[in-house]
Amino acid sequence: MQLWLVVPALGILSVVAEQLDLTVVYEPGEDGWVIASIPEVAGVFSQGRTREEARANVIDALRLMLSPEPSGEHDQREREALHLTIAA
């Protein structure tokens, strides 16, 4: 079975394995902040005062990026729900 990852806002469409492994990258920011990003998904990054806070914030950013776009009244595209669980 193939799963498709679609991020309409970014025009990304790709086939992914049944298991999707992502990496959180941490970098030092200004004034002691920690910058976190997920390079496998363009545009997913955040920051926090601690590594734990940065991790929680970047996971929230990932959820937001992968949230379904609202369908309009005249949207006739077929949709299928995909359940993605984030676990560490």
N, CA, C and O atoms as a GROMACS GRO file, in nm:
protein
  352
    1MET      N    1   0.084  -0.118   0.000
    1MET     CA    2   0.000   0.000   0.000
    1MET      C    3   0.088   0.124   0.000
    1MET      O    4   0.185   0.132   0.076
    2GLN      N    5   0.057   0.219  -0.083
    2GLN     CA    6   0.130   0.345  -0.086
    2GLN      C    7   0.046   0.454  -0.024
    2GLN      O    8  -0.076   0.461  -0.043
    3LEU      N    9   0.112   0.540   0.051
    3LEU     CA   10   0.046   0.657   0.109
    3LEU      C   11   0.101   0.779   0.039
    3LEU      O   12   0.220   0.785   0.006
    4TRP      N   13   0.016   0.877   0.017
    4TRP     CA   14   0.056   1.002  -0.048
    4TRP      C   15   0.056   1.112   0.055
    4TRP      O   16  -0.041   1.126   0.131
    5LEU      N   17   0.161   1.189   0.059
    5LEU     CA   18   0.168   1.307   0.144
    5LEU      C   19   0.142   1.427   0.054
    5LEU      O   20   0.215   1.452  -0.041
    6VAL      N   21   0.036   1.502   0.085
    6VAL     CA   22  -0.001   1.617   0.005
    6VAL      C   23  -0.003   1.740   0.095
    6VAL      O   24  -0.071   1.742   0.197
    7VAL      N   25   0.072   1.841   0.056
    7VAL     CA   26   0.070   1.969   0.126
    7VAL      C   27   0.034   2.075   0.021
    7VAL      O   28   0.122   2.133  -0.042
    8PRO      N   29  -0.098   2.098   0.003
    8PRO     CA   30  -0.144   2.187  -0.104
    8PRO      C   31  -0.083   2.327  -0.100
    8PRO      O   32  -0.050   2.383  -0.204
    9ALA      N   33  -0.068   2.382   0.018
    9ALA     CA   34  -0.017   2.518   0.028
    9ALA      C   35   0.124   2.530  -0.030
    9ALA      O   36   0.165   2.636  -0.074
   10LEU      N   37   0.198   2.418  -0.027
   10LEU     CA   38   0.335   2.420  -0.077
   10LEU      C   39   0.348   2.349  -0.211
   10LEU      O   40   0.457   2.347  -0.270
   11GLY      N   41   0.240   2.291  -0.261
   11GLY     CA   42   0.246   2.220  -0.388
   11GLY      C   43   0.327   2.093  -0.380
   11GLY      O   44   0.388   2.052  -0.479
   12ILE      N   45   0.328   2.029  -0.265
   12ILE     CA   46   0.408   1.907  -0.246
   12ILE      C   47   0.317   1.786  -0.257
   12ILE      O   48   0.212   1.780  -0.192
   13LEU      N   49   0.357   1.691  -0.338
   13LEU     CA   50   0.285   1.565  -0.352
   13LEU      C   51   0.391   1.457  -0.363
   13LEU      O   52   0.471   1.458  -0.457
   14SER      N   53   0.394   1.364  -0.269
   14SER     CA   54   0.495   1.259  -0.276
   14SER      C   55   0.443   1.130  -0.215
   14SER      O   56   0.354   1.131  -0.130
   15VAL      N   57   0.501   1.019  -0.260
   15VAL     CA   58   0.468   0.888  -0.206
   15VAL      C   59   0.555   0.866  -0.083
   15VAL      O   60   0.675   0.893  -0.086
   16VAL      N   61   0.494   0.818   0.024
   16VAL     CA   62   0.569   0.788   0.145
   16VAL      C   63   0.543   0.644   0.186
   16VAL      O   64   0.440   0.587   0.150
   17ALA      N   65   0.634   0.588   0.259
   17ALA     CA   66   0.619   0.451   0.308
   17ALA      C   67   0.509   0.447   0.412
   17ALA      O   68   0.461   0.552   0.457
   18GLU      N   69   0.468   0.327   0.451
   18GLU     CA   70   0.364   0.316   0.555
   18GLU      C   71   0.411   0.375   0.686
   18GLU      O   72   0.329   0.422   0.766
   19GLN      N   73   0.541   0.374   0.710
   19GLN     CA   74   0.597   0.439   0.828
   19GLN      C   75   0.674   0.560   0.781
   19GLN      O   76   0.758   0.551   0.691
   20LEU      N   77   0.646   0.673   0.840
   20LEU     CA   78   0.711   0.797   0.802
   20LEU      C   79   0.800   0.841   0.917
   20LEU      O   80   0.751   0.877   1.024
   21ASP      N   81   0.930   0.839   0.895
   21ASP     CA   82   1.026   0.881   0.997
   21ASP      C   83   1.071   1.023   0.967
   21ASP      O   84   1.118   1.053   0.858
   22LEU      N   85   1.056   1.110   1.066
   22LEU     CA   86   1.096   1.249   1.054
   22LEU      C   87   1.204   1.279   1.157
   22LEU      O   88   1.218   1.208   1.256
   23THR      N   89   1.280   1.384   1.133
   23THR     CA   90   1.389   1.423   1.222
   23THR      C   91   1.365   1.564   1.272
   23THR      O   92   1.334   1.655   1.194
   24VAL      N   93   1.380   1.583   1.402
   24VAL     CA   94   1.378   1.718   1.458
   24VAL      C   95   1.523   1.763   1.472
   24VAL      O   96   1.604   1.695   1.536
   25VAL      N   97   1.556   1.876   1.412
   25VAL     CA   98   1.690   1.932   1.417
   25VAL      C   99   1.687   2.051   1.511
   25VAL      O  100   1.602   2.139   1.499
   26TYR      N  101   1.781   2.054   1.605
   26TYR     CA  102   1.790   2.163   1.703
   26TYR      C  103   1.914   2.248   1.674
   26TYR      O  104   2.022   2.195   1.646
   27GLU      N  105   1.897   2.379   1.682
   27GLU     CA  106   2.008   2.473   1.661
   27GLU      C  107   1.999   2.582   1.767
   27GLU      O  108   1.889   2.618   1.811
   28PRO      N  109   2.112   2.634   1.807
   28PRO     CA  110   2.106   2.746   1.902
   28PRO      C  111   2.056   2.872   1.832
   28PRO      O  112   2.096   2.902   1.720
   29GLY      N  113   1.969   2.944   1.899
   29GLY     CA  114   1.918   3.070   1.847
   29GLY      C  115   1.973   3.186   1.926
   29GLY      O  116   2.061   3.170   2.010
   30GLU      N  117   1.921   3.303   1.899
   30GLU     CA  118   1.966   3.423   1.970
   30GLU      C  119   1.912   3.426   2.112
   30GLU      O  120   1.805   3.372   2.140
   31ASP      N  121   1.986   3.488   2.200
   31ASP     CA  122   1.944   3.509   2.339
   31ASP      C  123   1.908   3.380   2.411
   31ASP      O  124   1.821   3.381   2.498
   32GLY      N  125   1.974   3.270   2.376
   32GLY     CA  126   1.952   3.144   2.447
   32GLY      C  127   1.835   3.061   2.399
   32GLY      O  128   1.809   2.955   2.455
   33TRP      N  129   1.762   3.105   2.297
   33TRP     CA  130   1.650   3.029   2.243
   33TRP      C  131   1.702   2.907   2.167
   33TRP      O  132   1.815   2.906   2.119
   34VAL      N  133   1.619   2.806   2.158
   34VAL     CA  134   1.650   2.685   2.081
   34VAL      C  135   1.559   2.683   1.959
   34VAL      O  136   1.437   2.693   1.973
   35ILE      N  137   1.617   2.671   1.840
   35ILE     CA  138   1.542   2.664   1.715
   35ILE      C  139   1.526   2.517   1.679
   35ILE      O  140   1.624   2.442   1.681
   36ALA      N  141   1.406   2.476   1.646
   36ALA     CA  142   1.378   2.338   1.605
   36ALA      C  143   1.312   2.338   1.468
   36ALA      O  144   1.227   2.422   1.439
   37SER      N  145   1.353   2.243   1.385
   37SER     CA  146   1.292   2.230   1.252
   37SER      C  147   1.279   2.083   1.217
   37SER      O  148   1.344   1.997   1.277
   38ILE      N  149   1.193   2.055   1.119
   38ILE     CA  150   1.176   1.920   1.065
   38ILE      C  151   1.206   1.932   0.916
   38ILE      O  152   1.118   1.967   0.838
   39PRO      N  153   1.330   1.903   0.876
   39PRO     CA  154   1.372   1.929   0.738
   39PRO      C  155   1.297   1.848   0.632
   39PRO      O  156   1.293   1.888   0.516
   40GLU      N  157   1.239   1.736   0.669
   40GLU     CA  158   1.166   1.655   0.572
   40GLU      C  159   1.036   1.722   0.527
   40GLU      O  160   0.979   1.684   0.425
   41VAL      N  161   0.988   1.820   0.604
   41VAL     CA  162   0.865   1.892   0.570
   41VAL      C  163   0.899   2.041   0.565
   41VAL      O  164   0.916   2.106   0.668
   42ALA      N  165   0.910   2.092   0.445
   42ALA     CA  166   0.951   2.232   0.426
   42ALA      C  167   0.860   2.328   0.502
   42ALA      O  168   0.738   2.314   0.500
   43GLY      N  169   0.921   2.423   0.569
   43GLY     CA  170   0.844   2.526   0.638
   43GLY      C  171   0.805   2.493   0.780
   43GLY      O  172   0.740   2.574   0.847
   44VAL      N  173   0.844   2.376   0.829
   44VAL     CA  174   0.809   2.339   0.967
   44VAL      C  175   0.927   2.372   1.058
   44VAL      O  176   1.028   2.302   1.058
   45PHE      N  177   0.912   2.478   1.133
   45PHE     CA  178   1.014   2.517   1.229
   45PHE      C  179   0.949   2.599   1.339
   45PHE      O  180   0.841   2.656   1.320
   46SER      N  181   1.016   2.604   1.454
   46SER     CA  182   0.966   2.682   1.566
   46SER      C  183   1.082   2.706   1.661
   46SER      O  184   1.198   2.679   1.627
   47GLN      N  185   1.051   2.757   1.778
   47GLN     CA  186   1.156   2.783   1.877
   47GLN      C  187   1.099   2.768   2.016
   47GLN      O  188   0.978   2.760   2.034
   48GLY      N  189   1.187   2.762   2.114
   48GLY     CA  190   1.147   2.754   2.254
   48GLY      C  191   1.262   2.795   2.342
   48GLY      O  192   1.377   2.802   2.297
   49ARG      N  193   1.232   2.823   2.466
   49ARG     CA  194   1.338   2.860   2.561
   49ARG      C  195   1.422   2.739   2.600
   49ARG      O  196   1.538   2.753   2.638
   50THR      N  197   1.362   2.620   2.590
   50THR     CA  198   1.434   2.495   2.619
   50THR      C  199   1.417   2.400   2.501
   50THR      O  200   1.333   2.423   2.414
   51ARG      N  201   1.497   2.294   2.498
   51ARG     CA  202   1.485   2.193   2.392
   51ARG      C  203   1.346   2.129   2.395
   51ARG      O  204   1.286   2.106   2.291
   52GLU      N  205   1.296   2.101   2.515
   52GLU     CA  206   1.164   2.039   2.529
   52GLU      C  207   1.054   2.130   2.476
   52GLU      O  208   0.962   2.084   2.407
   53GLU      N  209   1.062   2.259   2.507
   53GLU     CA  210   0.963   2.354   2.458
   53GLU      C  211   0.972   2.369   2.306
   53GLU      O  212   0.870   2.377   2.238
   54ALA      N  213   1.094   2.374   2.253
   54ALA     CA  214   1.113   2.383   2.109
   54ALA      C  215   1.056   2.260   2.039
   54ALA      O  216   0.995   2.271   1.933
   55ARG      N  217   1.076   2.142   2.099
   55ARG     CA  218   1.022   2.017   2.042
   55ARG      C  219   0.870   2.021   2.038
   55ARG      O  220   0.810   1.990   1.936
   56ALA      N  221   0.808   2.059   2.149
   56ALA     CA  222   0.662   2.067   2.154
   56ALA      C  223   0.610   2.168   2.051
   56ALA      O  224   0.509   2.143   1.985
   57ASN      N  225   0.678   2.281   2.038
   57ASN     CA  226   0.634   2.384   1.944
   57ASN      C  227   0.650   2.342   1.799
   57ASN      O  228   0.565   2.373   1.716
   58VAL      N  229   0.758   2.270   1.767
   58VAL     CA  230   0.777   2.226   1.628
   58VAL      C  231   0.678   2.116   1.592
   58VAL      O  232   0.638   2.105   1.476
   59ILE      N  233   0.639   2.034   1.688
   59ILE     CA  234   0.536   1.933   1.662
   59ILE      C  235   0.402   2.002   1.637
   59ILE      O  236   0.326   1.958   1.551
   60ASP      N  237   0.373   2.109   1.711
   60ASP     CA  238   0.252   2.187   1.684
   60ASP      C  239   0.257   2.247   1.543
   60ASP      O  240   0.156   2.249   1.472
   61ALA      N  241   0.375   2.296   1.503
   61ALA     CA  242   0.391   2.352   1.369
   61ALA      C  243   0.368   2.244   1.263
   61ALA      O  244   0.308   2.271   1.160
   62LEU      N  245   0.416   2.123   1.288
   62LEU     CA  246   0.394   2.012   1.195
   62LEU      C  247   0.246   1.979   1.184
   62LEU      O  248   0.194   1.959   1.074
   63ARG      N  249   0.177   1.975   1.296
   63ARG     CA  250   0.032   1.949   1.294
   63ARG      C  251  -0.040   2.055   1.213
   63ARG      O  252  -0.129   2.023   1.134
   64LEU      N  253  -0.003   2.180   1.233
   64LEU     CA  254  -0.066   2.290   1.159
   64LEU      C  255  -0.039   2.277   1.009
   64LEU      O  256  -0.130   2.296   0.928
   65MET      N  257   0.084   2.245   0.973
   65MET     CA  258   0.120   2.233   0.832
   65MET      C  259   0.044   2.118   0.765
   65MET      O  260   0.008   2.126   0.647
   66LEU      N  261   0.021   2.011   0.840
   66LEU     CA  262  -0.046   1.894   0.783
   66LEU      C  263  -0.196   1.894   0.805
   66LEU      O  264  -0.264   1.797   0.768
   67SER      N  265  -0.250   1.999   0.865
   67SER     CA  266  -0.394   2.008   0.887
   67SER      C  267  -0.467   2.015   0.753
   67SER      O  268  -0.419   2.078   0.659
   68PRO      N  269  -0.582   1.951   0.745
   68PRO     CA  270  -0.655   1.956   0.618
   68PRO      C  271  -0.704   2.096   0.588
   68PRO      O  272  -0.744   2.171   0.677
   69GLU      N  273  -0.699   2.130   0.462
   69GLU     CA  274  -0.752   2.260   0.420
   69GLU      C  275  -0.903   2.252   0.423
   69GLU      O  276  -0.960   2.149   0.390
   70PRO      N  277  -0.969   2.358   0.462
   70PRO     CA  278  -1.116   2.355   0.465
   70PRO      C  279  -1.171   2.343   0.323
   70PRO      O  280  -1.120   2.403   0.229
   71SER      N  281  -1.275   2.264   0.312
   71SER     CA  282  -1.337   2.250   0.179
   71SER      C  283  -1.446   2.356   0.165
   71SER      O  284  -1.525   2.380   0.256
   72GLY      N  285  -1.449   2.417   0.048
   72GLY     CA  286  -1.549   2.518   0.019
   72GLY      C  287  -1.679   2.455  -0.028
   72GLY      O  288  -1.685   2.335  -0.053
   73GLU      N  289  -1.780   2.535  -0.039
   73GLU     CA  290  -1.912   2.489  -0.080
   73GLU      C  291  -1.909   2.423  -0.218
   73GLU      O  292  -1.983   2.328  -0.242
   74HIS      N  293  -1.824   2.472  -0.308
   74HIS     CA  294  -1.819   2.421  -0.445
   74HIS      C  295  -1.702   2.327  -0.468
   74HIS      O  296  -1.672   2.291  -0.582
   75ASP      N  297  -1.635   2.286  -0.361
   75ASP     CA  298  -1.521   2.196  -0.373
   75ASP      C  299  -1.573   2.054  -0.399
   75ASP      O  300  -1.637   1.993  -0.313
   76GLN      N  301  -1.545   2.002  -0.517
   76GLN     CA  302  -1.594   1.870  -0.557
   76GLN      C  303  -1.485   1.762  -0.551
   76GLN      O  304  -1.508   1.649  -0.593
   77ARG      N  305  -1.368   1.797  -0.498
   77ARG     CA  306  -1.260   1.700  -0.492
   77ARG      C  307  -1.292   1.589  -0.394
   77ARG      O  308  -1.351   1.613  -0.288
   78GLU      N  309  -1.254   1.467  -0.429
   78GLU     CA  310  -1.272   1.352  -0.341
   78GLU      C  311  -1.170   1.361  -0.228
   78GLU      O  312  -1.054   1.394  -0.251
   79ARG      N  313  -1.213   1.331  -0.107
   79ARG     CA  314  -1.123   1.337   0.009
   79ARG      C  315  -1.125   1.204   0.081
   79ARG      O  316  -1.227   1.134   0.086
   80GLU      N  317  -1.011   1.170   0.138
   80GLU     CA  318  -0.997   1.050   0.219
   80GLU      C  319  -0.919   1.087   0.345
   80GLU      O  320  -0.812   1.148   0.336
   81ALA      N  321  -0.970   1.054   0.459
   81ALA     CA  322  -0.903   1.086   0.584
   81ALA      C  323  -0.780   0.997   0.601
   81ALA      O  324  -0.783   0.879   0.568
   82LEU      N  325  -0.673   1.055   0.653
   82LEU     CA  326  -0.550   0.984   0.684
   82LEU      C  327  -0.515   1.013   0.826
   82LEU      O  328  -0.499   1.129   0.864
   83HIS      N  329  -0.502   0.909   0.908
   83HIS     CA  330  -0.470   0.927   1.048
   83HIS      C  331  -0.319   0.915   1.065
   83HIS      O  332  -0.261   0.811   1.034
   84LEU      N  333  -0.256   1.019   1.114
   84LEU     CA  334  -0.113   1.022   1.137
   84LEU      C  335  -0.089   1.042   1.286
   84LEU      O  336  -0.134   1.141   1.342
   85THR      N  337  -0.019   0.948   1.350
   85THR     CA  338   0.010   0.958   1.491
   85THR      C  339   0.154   0.999   1.511
   85THR      O  340   0.244   0.939   1.453
   86ILE      N  341   0.176   1.100   1.591
   86ILE     CA  342   0.312   1.147   1.621
   86ILE      C  343   0.355   1.085   1.753
   86ILE      O  344   0.293   1.108   1.857
   87ALA      N  345   0.460   1.006   1.747
   87ALA     CA  346   0.511   0.940   1.866
   87ALA      C  347   0.664   0.950   1.865
   87ALA      O  348   0.726   0.960   1.759
   88ALA      N  349   0.721   0.946   1.983
   88ALA     CA  350   0.868   0.952   1.990
   88ALA      C  351   0.922   0.827   2.055
   88ALA      O  352   1.043   0.813   2.070
   0.00000   0.00000   0.00000
